[in-house]
């Protein structure tokens, strides 16, 4: 639910940003249309501007509505511009496309190049080039000033270049995100490989000891079989988490330490960042190794983000709690609640890696402003077999 709320908040912020940009672009289009209409009325006479104004307004309106269907709006805008060139030439009106229309076409072409599939993007870009060349040809045939036609060509080239730059930037971002996801899955798969091997070894040892314990009586035999069952259930639960995760052929990395390792991690952090208050559950938690390593990973990444993005923080609280069904990890600092963007050194994918790992274990992750100020990272990791573990512990005691 928290992850869904985070996604919803991101979508809402994107919508608000889009509305603000659309309003600004609409105001720019309106100013350009009014300015060029006034200029044409002064230089060409009062009857010269209505057609230019109407054609430019149609293209600008299509540019504002481009997000609904980028292919059709771009095709319609190019068609209107081409028709305006022909009509202006036959009727002896000022050459088209006008500056306002050129702005609308640039938005349509740049937007198409940025997000459409390659074939459609190329088609729209070629159509924009044809319109720009048509305007230049019309100005040449009319022996008119070609400055506006040259401006149309420059606007087309700028739109294509800007669209390509944004397209390549988005592609690099997606590739980097996919690389982070894959690396996180590979690391988790290696750890789970060790977990499964450990459980299978335990099952083999208990099975070898079963004939000996069976001689002591039915109760001892039942306890041995219960232990084998619990270990098998844990192995199956860990194996299910491996399904769907890729794994390379490198040697498996050791599982990261448990709660005692968090103290060492916080100690190393103390020399680079603010003071850290570490709060751990009482006793010795019996967590599955994959949960233990994920708790360590979340705390490590959250503290790293504090060093990178919250240099003014004076205190950090790391709280690790446990109930019957889940482990909760929360890292909160007291810095001002600003947006934690990508790191200056090109990072910024740590949160993505944390979310990939937590969700692979069926958990949830939330990162954002804390309830009492500062920044909060909160992960909830379900314990897949708490009752089985309790049974295994009881059977081990009976032996």
Kinemage of the C-alpha trace (Angstrom):
@kinemage 1
@onewidth
@group {chain A} dominant
@subgroup {mainchain}
@vectorlist {calphas} color= white
{ca unk a 1} P 0.000 0.000 0.000
{ca unk a 2} L 2.828 2.410 0.779
{ca unk a 3} L 4.494 1.656 -2.555
{ca unk a 4} L 1.197 2.240 -4.333
{ca unk a 5} L 0.851 5.575 -2.542
{ca unk a 6} L 4.379 6.554 -3.582
{ca unk a 7} L 3.639 5.716 -7.216
{ca unk a 8} L 0.358 7.647 -7.053
{ca unk a 9} L 2.174 10.678 -5.663
{ca unk a 10} L 4.740 10.523 -8.454
{ca unk a 11} L 1.965 10.355 -11.059
{ca unk a 12} L 0.143 13.313 -9.542
{ca unk a 13} L 3.313 15.398 -9.509
{ca unk a 14} L 3.906 14.492 -13.149
{ca unk a 15} L 0.368 15.534 -14.054
{ca unk a 16} L 0.737 18.867 -12.282
{ca unk a 17} L 4.044 19.494 -14.045
{ca unk a 18} L 2.473 18.645 -17.410
{ca unk a 19} L -0.435 21.005 -16.801
{ca unk a 20} L 1.927 23.829 -15.850
{ca unk a 21} L 4.083 23.290 -18.946
{ca unk a 22} L 0.980 23.122 -21.166
{ca unk a 23} L -0.338 26.389 -19.743
{ca unk a 24} L 2.996 28.114 -20.345
{ca unk a 25} L 3.219 26.779 -23.889
{ca unk a 26} L -0.357 27.873 -24.603
{ca unk a 27} L 0.427 31.394 -23.399
{ca unk a 28} L 3.512 31.477 -25.651
{ca unk a 29} L 1.472 30.327 -28.663
{ca unk a 30} L -1.216 32.951 -27.999
{ca unk a 31} L 1.341 35.745 -27.711
{ca unk a 32} L 3.021 34.675 -30.964
{ca unk a 33} L -0.306 34.541 -32.836
{ca unk a 34} L -1.385 37.986 -31.649
{ca unk a 35} L 2.024 39.510 -32.350
{ca unk a 36} L 2.251 38.187 -35.913
{ca unk a 37} L -1.389 39.126 -36.661
{ca unk a 38} L -0.686 42.704 -35.612
{ca unk a 39} L 2.481 42.767 -37.711
{ca unk a 40} L 0.707 41.451 -40.831
{ca unk a 41} L -2.120 43.937 -40.419
{ca unk a 42} L 0.377 46.778 -40.448
{ca unk a 43} L 2.522 45.562 -43.354
{ca unk a 44} L 0.092 43.618 -45.594
{ca unk a 45} L -3.206 45.212 -44.724
{ca unk a 46} L -6.194 44.229 -42.618
{ca unk a 47} L -7.306 41.324 -44.849
{ca unk a 48} L -3.978 39.470 -44.733
{ca unk a 49} L -3.902 38.199 -41.175
{ca unk a 50} L -7.157 36.166 -40.586
{ca unk a 51} L -6.076 33.149 -42.652
{ca unk a 52} L -2.588 33.170 -41.153
{ca unk a 53} L -4.038 33.488 -37.643
{ca unk a 54} L -6.572 30.668 -38.155
{ca unk a 55} L -4.068 28.214 -39.668
{ca unk a 56} L -1.483 28.953 -36.979
{ca unk a 57} L -4.089 28.593 -34.214
{ca unk a 58} L -5.116 25.159 -35.516
{ca unk a 59} L -1.530 23.871 -35.537
{ca unk a 60} L -0.823 25.336 -32.093
{ca unk a 61} L -3.995 23.719 -30.704
{ca unk a 62} L -2.897 20.380 -32.123
{ca unk a 63} L 0.491 20.854 -30.456
{ca unk a 64} L -1.197 21.414 -27.097
{ca unk a 65} L -3.296 18.254 -27.572
{ca unk a 66} L -0.372 16.099 -28.756
{ca unk a 67} L -0.297 13.798 -25.714
{ca unk a 68} L -3.659 12.230 -26.592
{ca unk a 69} L -2.395 10.814 -29.902
{ca unk a 70} L 1.036 11.980 -31.000
{ca unk a 71} L 0.902 10.309 -34.409
{ca unk a 72} L -2.456 11.750 -35.480
{ca unk a 73} L -1.859 15.215 -34.068
{ca unk a 74} L 1.519 15.407 -35.802
{ca unk a 75} L 0.043 14.183 -39.098
{ca unk a 76} L -2.838 16.650 -38.833
{ca unk a 77} L -0.504 19.536 -38.016
{ca unk a 78} L 1.754 18.751 -40.970
{ca unk a 79} L -1.263 18.453 -43.272
{ca unk a 80} L -2.622 21.837 -42.157
{ca unk a 81} L 0.800 23.419 -42.681
{ca unk a 82} L 1.151 21.915 -46.165
{ca unk a 83} L -2.333 23.110 -47.129
{ca unk a 84} L -1.568 26.577 -45.750
{ca unk a 85} L 1.547 26.796 -47.946
{ca unk a 86} L -0.478 25.987 -51.087
{ca unk a 87} L -3.391 28.325 -50.239
{ca unk a 88} L -1.086 31.220 -49.339
{ca unk a 89} L 0.782 30.784 -52.633
{ca unk a 90} L -2.397 30.667 -54.769
{ca unk a 91} L -4.176 33.510 -52.923
{ca unk a 92} L -1.190 35.847 -52.815
{ca unk a 93} L -1.094 35.849 -49.003
{ca unk a 94} L 2.031 36.021 -46.822
{ca unk a 95} L 4.187 32.907 -47.039
{ca unk a 96} L 3.476 30.004 -44.730
{ca unk a 97} L 4.300 28.462 -42.303
{ca unk a 98} L 4.195 31.538 -40.089
{ca unk a 99} L 6.459 31.803 -37.000
{ca unk a 100} L 3.626 30.732 -34.671
{ca unk a 101} L 2.825 27.759 -36.910
{ca unk a 102} L 6.530 26.873 -37.032
{ca unk a 103} L 6.582 26.812 -33.227
{ca unk a 104} L 3.594 24.460 -33.149
{ca unk a 105} L 5.171 22.192 -35.769
{ca unk a 106} L 8.441 22.131 -33.814
{ca unk a 107} L 6.589 20.955 -30.705
{ca unk a 108} L 4.760 18.244 -32.675
{ca unk a 109} L 7.913 17.009 -34.416
{ca unk a 110} L 10.098 17.118 -31.300
{ca unk a 111} L 7.496 15.319 -29.220
{ca unk a 112} L 7.075 12.594 -31.856
{ca unk a 113} L 10.816 12.067 -32.205
{ca unk a 114} L 11.185 11.824 -28.443
{ca unk a 115} L 8.623 9.089 -27.660
{ca unk a 116} L 7.195 7.421 -30.776
{ca unk a 117} L 8.503 4.126 -32.212
{ca unk a 118} L 11.379 4.561 -34.637
{ca unk a 119} L 9.408 4.217 -37.878
{ca unk a 120} L 6.690 6.631 -36.831
{ca unk a 121} L 9.215 9.104 -35.435
{ca unk a 122} L 11.189 9.037 -38.692
{ca unk a 123} L 7.996 9.525 -40.707
{ca unk a 124} L 6.999 12.580 -38.684
{ca unk a 125} L 10.517 14.039 -38.898
{ca unk a 126} L 10.577 13.575 -42.686
{ca unk a 127} L 7.136 15.165 -42.949
{ca unk a 128} L 8.383 18.171 -40.990
{ca unk a 129} L 11.373 18.469 -43.307
{ca unk a 130} L 9.082 18.382 -46.381
{ca unk a 131} L 6.943 21.172 -44.915
{ca unk a 132} L 10.034 23.266 -44.128
{ca unk a 133} L 11.380 22.804 -47.662
{ca unk a 134} L 7.933 23.580 -49.084
{ca unk a 135} L 7.858 26.848 -47.207
{ca unk a 136} L 11.313 27.751 -48.491
{ca unk a 137} L 10.274 26.882 -52.058
{ca unk a 138} L 7.075 28.931 -51.769
{ca unk a 139} L 9.021 31.957 -50.561
{ca unk a 140} L 11.468 31.579 -53.434
{ca unk a 141} L 8.682 31.372 -56.060
{ca unk a 142} L 6.969 34.426 -54.607
{ca unk a 143} L 10.275 36.307 -54.529
{ca unk a 144} L 9.464 37.143 -50.933
{ca unk a 145} L 11.721 37.527 -47.937
{ca unk a 146} L 13.001 34.037 -47.098
{ca unk a 147} L 13.907 34.826 -43.468
{ca unk a 148} L 10.670 33.250 -42.189
{ca unk a 149} L 11.247 30.128 -44.311
{ca unk a 150} L 14.795 29.808 -43.021
{ca unk a 151} L 13.445 30.192 -39.482
{ca unk a 152} L 11.081 27.277 -40.171
{ca unk a 153} L 14.026 25.114 -41.202
{ca unk a 154} L 15.984 26.071 -38.101
{ca unk a 155} L 12.950 25.298 -35.909
{ca unk a 156} L 12.600 21.865 -37.540
{ca unk a 157} L 16.293 21.043 -37.026
{ca unk a 158} L 16.158 22.186 -33.402
{ca unk a 159} L 13.030 20.114 -32.759
{ca unk a 160} L 14.607 16.956 -34.200
{ca unk a 161} L 17.858 17.488 -32.278
{ca unk a 162} L 16.057 18.171 -28.996
{ca unk a 163} L 13.747 15.189 -29.453
{ca unk a 164} L 16.680 12.884 -30.219
{ca unk a 165} L 18.619 14.134 -27.198
{ca unk a 166} L 15.698 13.436 -24.862
{ca unk a 167} L 15.101 10.050 -26.510
{ca unk a 168} L 18.727 9.002 -26.009
{ca unk a 169} L 18.703 10.281 -22.431
{ca unk a 170} L 15.575 8.245 -21.642
{ca unk a 171} L 17.100 5.157 -23.282
{ca unk a 172} L 20.260 5.493 -21.198
{ca unk a 173} L 18.188 5.927 -18.067
{ca unk a 174} L 16.156 2.793 -18.817
{ca unk a 175} L 19.324 0.807 -19.561
{ca unk a 176} L 20.932 1.927 -16.310
{ca unk a 177} L 17.796 1.071 -14.330
{ca unk a 178} L 17.606 -2.365 -15.933
{ca unk a 179} L 21.280 -2.956 -15.135
{ca unk a 180} L 20.662 -2.102 -11.480
{ca unk a 181} L 17.665 -4.442 -11.352
{ca unk a 182} L 19.645 -7.284 -12.873
{ca unk a 183} L 22.637 -6.797 -10.579
{ca unk a 184} L 20.374 -6.742 -7.529
{ca unk a 185} L 18.606 -9.907 -8.647
{ca unk a 186} L 21.905 -11.656 -9.303
{ca unk a 187} L 23.199 -10.739 -5.874
{ca unk a 188} L 20.011 -11.933 -4.185
{ca unk a 189} L 20.058 -15.152 -6.210
{ca unk a 190} L 23.626 -15.877 -5.099
{ca unk a 191} L 22.647 -15.368 -1.475
{ca unk a 192} L 19.589 -17.579 -1.825
{ca unk a 193} L 21.778 -20.231 -3.427
{ca unk a 194} L 23.748 -20.391 -0.169
{ca unk a 195} L 20.518 -20.484 1.825
{ca unk a 196} L 19.130 -23.441 -0.097
{ca unk a 197} L 22.438 -25.301 0.137
{ca unk a 198} L 22.459 -24.756 3.904
{ca unk a 199} L 18.918 -26.115 4.309
{ca unk a 200} L 19.614 -29.170 2.169
{ca unk a 201} L 22.740 -29.933 4.192
{ca unk a 202} L 20.675 -29.709 7.385
{ca unk a 203} L 18.076 -32.087 5.962
{ca unk a 204} L 20.764 -34.617 5.037
{ca unk a 205} L 22.336 -34.472 8.507
{ca unk a 206} L 18.988 -34.870 10.270
{ca unk a 207} L 18.021 -37.741 7.975
{ca unk a 208} L 21.312 -39.492 8.778
{ca unk a 209} L 20.653 -39.048 12.501
{ca unk a 210} L 17.041 -40.219 12.288
{ca unk a 211} L 17.785 -43.975 12.605
{ca unk a 212} L 19.761 -43.314 15.781
{ca unk a 213} L 17.063 -41.170 17.388
{ca unk a 214} L 14.365 -43.634 16.360
{ca unk a 215} L 15.935 -46.244 18.654
{ca unk a 216} L 15.320 -43.961 21.639
{ca unk a 217} L 11.560 -44.060 21.184
{ca unk a 218} L 8.622 -42.750 19.183
{ca unk a 219} L 8.879 -39.244 20.647
{ca unk a 220} L 12.479 -38.845 19.542
{ca unk a 221} L 11.664 -40.139 16.072
{ca unk a 222} L 8.726 -37.751 15.752
{ca unk a 223} L 10.946 -34.827 16.769
{ca unk a 224} L 13.510 -35.797 14.114
{ca unk a 225} L 10.903 -36.009 11.395
{ca unk a 226} L 9.429 -32.663 12.484
{ca unk a 227} L 12.852 -31.090 12.180
{ca unk a 228} L 13.325 -32.549 8.705
{ca unk a 229} L 9.891 -31.237 7.702
{ca unk a 230} L 10.647 -27.729 8.994
{ca unk a 231} L 14.010 -27.604 7.217
{ca unk a 232} L 12.397 -28.826 4.010
{ca unk a 233} L 9.674 -26.173 4.244
{ca unk a 234} L 12.293 -23.464 4.693
{ca unk a 235} L 14.272 -24.767 1.721
{ca unk a 236} L 11.159 -24.762 -0.456
{ca unk a 237} L 10.257 -21.220 0.612
{ca unk a 238} L 13.753 -20.003 -0.241
{ca unk a 239} L 13.702 -21.865 -3.548
{ca unk a 240} L 10.462 -20.153 -4.578
{ca unk a 241} L 12.246 -16.830 -4.231
{ca unk a 242} L 14.936 -17.980 -6.628
{ca unk a 243} L 12.386 -18.701 -9.371
{ca unk a 244} L 12.415 -15.861 -11.879
{ca unk a 245} L 15.739 -14.471 -10.674
{ca unk a 246} L 18.723 -14.723 -12.976
{ca unk a 247} L 21.979 -16.151 -11.699
{ca unk a 248} L 25.469 -16.050 -13.179
{ca unk a 249} L 28.161 -18.694 -12.831
{ca unk a 250} L 30.363 -16.856 -10.341
{ca unk a 251} L 30.956 -18.306 -6.904
{ca unk a 252} L 28.162 -17.472 -4.475
{ca unk a 253} L 28.847 -14.502 -2.268
{ca unk a 254} L 28.482 -15.059 1.483
{ca unk a 255} L 25.300 -13.907 3.174
{ca unk a 256} L 25.704 -10.575 4.922
{ca unk a 257} L 25.756 -10.514 8.713
{ca unk a 258} L 22.668 -10.208 10.898
{ca unk a 259} L 21.775 -7.607 13.553
{ca unk a 260} L 25.263 -7.778 15.053
{ca unk a 261} L 26.629 -6.666 11.659
{ca unk a 262} L 24.409 -3.577 11.716
{ca unk a 263} L 26.391 -2.290 14.709
{ca unk a 264} L 29.607 -2.529 12.721
{ca unk a 265} L 27.946 -0.825 9.767
{ca unk a 266} L 26.734 2.055 11.937
{ca unk a 267} L 30.183 2.337 13.499
{ca unk a 268} L 31.819 2.744 10.096
{ca unk a 269} L 29.197 5.318 9.132
{ca unk a 270} L 29.855 7.396 12.255
{ca unk a 271} L 33.125 8.706 10.861
{ca unk a 272} L 31.500 10.019 7.665
{ca unk a 273} L 28.084 11.279 8.724
{ca unk a 274} L 25.933 12.412 11.663
{ca unk a 275} L 25.376 10.438 14.852
{ca unk a 276} L 23.277 7.298 14.443
{ca unk a 277} L 20.894 5.858 17.027
{ca unk a 278} L 20.549 2.113 16.319
{ca unk a 279} L 17.494 0.380 17.786
{ca unk a 280} L 17.308 -3.405 17.424
{ca unk a 281} L 14.768 -5.963 18.645
{ca unk a 282} L 15.485 -7.692 21.932
{ca unk a 283} L 17.070 -11.106 21.979
{ca unk a 284} L 18.492 -12.877 18.952
{ca unk a 285} L 16.012 -12.681 16.045
{ca unk a 286} L 15.708 -15.890 14.032
{ca unk a 287} L 15.343 -14.394 10.562
{ca unk a 288} L 15.740 -16.249 7.277
{ca unk a 289} L 19.159 -15.405 5.789
{ca unk a 290} L 17.612 -13.694 2.756
{ca unk a 291} L 15.668 -11.373 5.084
{ca unk a 292} L 18.777 -10.736 7.181
{ca unk a 293} L 20.842 -9.699 4.177
{ca unk a 294} L 18.048 -7.470 2.866
{ca unk a 295} L 17.772 -5.659 6.230
{ca unk a 296} L 21.516 -5.002 6.057
{ca unk a 297} L 21.245 -3.813 2.459
{ca unk a 298} L 18.406 -1.368 3.189
{ca unk a 299} L 20.226 0.173 6.158
{ca unk a 300} L 23.481 0.393 4.206
{ca unk a 301} L 21.889 2.141 1.229
{ca unk a 302} L 19.807 4.486 3.384
{ca unk a 303} L 22.887 5.601 5.360
{ca unk a 304} L 24.790 6.086 2.103
{ca unk a 305} L 21.995 8.344 0.859
{ca unk a 306} L 22.216 10.394 4.048
{ca unk a 307} L 25.911 11.060 3.355
{ca unk a 308} L 25.217 11.989 -0.281
{ca unk a 309} L 22.006 13.987 -0.030
{ca unk a 310} L 21.524 15.111 3.595
{ca unk a 311} L 24.799 16.742 4.548
{ca unk a 312} L 22.988 19.062 7.000
{ca unk a 313} L 21.452 16.205 8.970
{ca unk a 314} L 22.564 16.147 12.607
{ca unk a 315} L 21.054 12.819 13.681
{ca unk a 316} L 19.881 9.569 12.124
{ca unk a 317} L 17.689 6.917 13.728
{ca unk a 318} L 17.814 3.313 12.509
{ca unk a 319} L 14.950 1.209 13.880
{ca unk a 320} L 14.633 -2.515 13.225
{ca unk a 321} L 11.507 -4.158 14.617
{ca unk a 322} L 9.872 -7.554 14.407
{ca unk a 323} L 6.403 -8.940 14.991
{ca unk a 324} L 4.897 -12.354 14.338
{ca unk a 325} L 4.779 -11.935 10.587
{ca unk a 326} L 7.225 -9.262 9.387
{ca unk a 327} L 10.451 -7.364 9.949
{ca unk a 328} L 10.255 -3.574 9.714
{ca unk a 329} L 13.294 -1.408 8.946
{ca unk a 330} L 13.114 2.388 9.140
{ca unk a 331} L 15.932 4.906 8.689
{ca unk a 332} L 15.025 8.532 9.477
{ca unk a 333} L 17.219 11.636 9.406
{ca unk a 334} L 16.415 15.175 10.580
{ca unk a 335} L 17.501 17.078 7.464
{ca unk a 336} L 15.118 19.392 5.672
{ca unk a 337} L 12.611 17.412 3.538
{ca unk a 338} L 14.028 18.103 0.096
{ca unk a 339} L 13.755 15.859 -2.938
{ca unk a 340} L 16.504 13.232 -2.949
{ca unk a 341} L 17.542 13.187 -6.598
{ca unk a 342} L 20.381 11.392 -8.350
{ca unk a 343} L 23.809 11.827 -6.868
{ca unk a 344} L 26.218 14.281 -8.508
{ca unk a 345} L 28.576 11.426 -9.372
{ca unk a 346} L 26.002 9.770 -11.622
{ca unk a 347} L 24.379 7.535 -8.999
{ca unk a 348} L 20.759 7.695 -7.947
{ca unk a 349} L 19.797 4.048 -8.540
{ca unk a 350} L 20.261 2.852 -4.946
{ca unk a 351} L 16.566 3.290 -4.154
{ca unk a 352} L 15.686 1.311 -7.249
{ca unk a 353} L 17.988 -1.521 -6.174
{ca unk a 354} L 16.518 -1.553 -2.673
{ca unk a 355} L 12.969 -1.679 -4.028
{ca unk a 356} L 13.858 -4.517 -6.414
{ca unk a 357} L 15.322 -6.588 -3.571
{ca unk a 358} L 12.485 -5.892 -1.107
{ca unk a 359} L 9.737 -6.606 -3.624
{ca unk a 360} L 11.471 -9.832 -4.707
{ca unk a 361} L 10.904 -11.050 -1.134
{ca unk a 362} L 7.255 -9.963 -1.150
{ca unk a 363} L 7.850 -6.808 0.903
{ca unk a 364} L 7.185 -3.097 0.432
{ca unk a 365} L 9.453 -0.044 0.448
{ca unk a 366} L 8.597 3.607 0.988
{ca unk a 367} L 10.981 6.557 0.713
{ca unk a 368} L 9.910 10.160 1.234
{ca unk a 369} L 9.474 12.980 3.770
{ca unk a 370} L 8.990 11.675 7.302
{ca unk a 371} L 5.905 12.290 9.412
{ca unk a 372} L 7.888 14.528 11.803
{ca unk a 373} L 10.187 16.113 9.228
{ca unk a 374} L 13.387 14.894 7.655
{ca unk a 375} L 13.581 11.959 5.292
{ca unk a 376} L 12.389 8.418 5.934
{ca unk a 377} L 13.155 5.074 4.297
{ca unk a 378} L 10.844 2.299 5.525
{ca unk a 379} L 10.882 -1.337 4.422
{ca unk a 380} L 8.542 -4.116 5.542
{ca unk a 381} L 9.758 -7.674 4.920
{ca unk a 382} L 7.381 -10.586 5.548
{ca unk a 383} L 8.678 -13.601 7.443
{ca unk a 384} L 7.591 -16.496 5.226
{ca unk a 385} L 7.437 -19.279 7.816
{ca unk a 386} L 7.324 -18.030 11.433
{ca unk a 387} L 5.269 -20.973 12.654
{ca unk a 388} L 7.562 -23.492 11.008
{ca unk a 389} L 10.552 -21.925 12.710
{ca unk a 390} L 8.846 -22.142 16.069
{ca unk a 391} L 8.100 -25.799 15.470
{ca unk a 392} L 11.652 -26.489 14.440
{ca unk a 393} L 12.966 -24.815 17.573
{ca unk a 394} L 10.659 -26.883 19.753
{ca unk a 395} L 11.679 -30.108 18.082
{ca unk a 396} L 15.342 -29.229 18.449
{ca unk a 397} L 14.789 -28.683 22.196
{ca unk a 398} L 13.114 -32.067 22.569
{ca unk a 399} L 16.106 -33.767 21.034
